[in-house]
Amino acid sequence: MPYPDALREEVDRYLEGLRFPSVAPRTDGLEEAMRYSLLAGGKRIRPVLALATARAVGLEPRGVLPLAAAIELIHTYSLIHDDLPAMDDDDLRRGRPTCHVVFGEDVAILAGDALYAEAFRHLLTAQDGAPDRVLAAARELAAATGVDGMVGGQYLDVQGVAETPEDLRRLHELKTGRLIGASVACVLLLAAMPDDVAQQLRRYAAELGVLFQIVDDILDVTGTDDALGKPQGSDERHGKRTYVSEFGLAGARRLAGECHAAARQALTQATDGRDGAAAELEQITDFIFTRTS
């Protein structure tokens, strides 16, 4: 399935140029750990989604690279912490040893903390735009990653409190969906989009986030370590409730199809059916639905 690799390459070049220096001496090891995980590769779905949204609403994609980078810094922080022994206890991420395996658990925790802080510093100092719009994007990103977002969803996951299908969807709307949603919503705030268009694109992003998690659950069962770049079967080893454990493989695939259709419908409505108006968003949506790693 085609993927907007030109946008991914833009993101990779921008991230490569980021540095995290300090006036304090002897912090080079912390920056090394941060960049080790940040530059490990991947499809960069969240920042690419931000750039594709910018194009769809008439902004220059390069103009939102600071926002896109901030989103990827936060995503990388979440991966470092997810992999820790106290969380998922994974030794492999994106095909190479996880941050805590290479640098130690203590440094990995600090690297994640620093990436989260540097994300907001970079967004607030490097992102062009009217100050009120940049602040609105920062508020959206903070909310999407806090108690009513990614971290809150992770808490629900480790506590194992999802008892119904509705609970499971809500958990993943927070844990995975909110940051994916913010990749769209923050751009809408920078662009000051009309409410009707913004509402449809937010609905698109919400469905996309759940779709991503359903496919992730399916791949955790059907994929391989080499293809996934991380240990296969991690959810089952930790006794987590997933879309596959709840609905079976066939049921999870059916739900993925429903989310994909709902996301594409919302995208069509947001662009009023204009051909090519959101081609890269369509590519990302189809890629997530059909991905194998």
Secondary structure, DSSP 4 states (H G I P E B T S, - for coil): ----HHHHHHHHHHHHT-----SSTT-HHHHHHHHHHHTS----HHHHHHHHHHHHTT--GGGGHHHHHHHHHHHHHHHHHHTSTTTT--SEETTEE-HHHHH-HHHHHHHHHHHHHHHHHHHHHH--S-HHHHHHHHHHHHHHHSTTTHHHHHHHHHHT---SHHHHHHHHIIIIIHHHHHHHHHHHHHHT--HHHHHHHHHHHHHHHHHHHHHHHHHHHH--HHHHTS-TTHHHHTT---HHHHHHHHHHHHHHHHHHHHHHHHHHHHTTT-TTTTHHHHHHHHHHHH---
